[in-house]
């Protein structure tokens, strides 16, 4: 549901995951798909306004590294460390 909602709000959607999901997420509106096994998104994506974190843990800090100074961050998984959010 997040992808169609983001697109309805006029956002550019970049998502990553297993390549087996690529066609499905592109078909529901994602603008770009990144195969997490072959591409490190922290090397190719930057100045992101919003992140929807579904993994938590170490991934949260990586996601925060690609964000603009003014940002919005939503954590779906509860094990994300709050001290990371206070760094920005």
N, C-alpha and C positions, 0 to 999 in steps of 0.2 A: 504493500500500500504506500510506502514512503516515496517510491519513484513517481507514480502518477500524481501524488499530492504535490511534490516538489515541482514537477513540470507544470501543473496547473497554476502554481505561484510564479511561473516564469523563470525558474532556476535552471541552470545547466547542471545536469546530473552526471557525475562520474562515480562508477561503482567498481569494486573489485571482488573477485571470487574465483571459484573453480571454473575452468573453461566450459565445463558441461552446462553451466547456467548462462553462458554468454548470449545466446540467441533469445532466450526468454527475457532477460532483463533489457536487452536492446528493443525487443518487440513491445515492451510496456513503457518505453520512453527514455531509457538511459541514453545519454549522448555519447558516452564512452565507457567501454568495459576494459578493465585491467586484469589480466590473468596473474594472480598473486604468486604463482609458481615460477613465472618467467620474467616478471617486471616488478621492480621496487618503486612503488608509487611516490615515495619520498624523493626520488630522483627526477621525476617527470611532472609532478603536480605541485603547484604552489599557489599562494594567495587565495585560499579557499575561504568562503564566508561561513559555511555551515557544515558540520559533520554530524552524522548519525552513527554512533559507535555501538555496534552489536557484539563486539568481542571483549572489550575491556582489557585489563591487564597491561602488558607491555605495549600492546597495539595502541592504547590511548595516547601514550607519549609520542609515538610516531605520527599519529593523526594530528596532534596539536602542532607538530613541527611544520606542517604544510599550510597552516591557517594564517590569515591576515591578522594584524594587531587587534582589530575589533572583530569579534567573532561570536558565533553561537555554537554551543556544543551540547548534544543530547546523548546521554548514556542510556542504552537499553539494558545492558547487562550490569548487574549490581556490584561486581567485584572491582570496578575501576577505582583507582586511588584518587581521592579527592584532593590530595596535596598537589597532584599534577595540574588540576584545574586552577589552583591558586598561584601557579608560577607565572602565568601570562599577565 
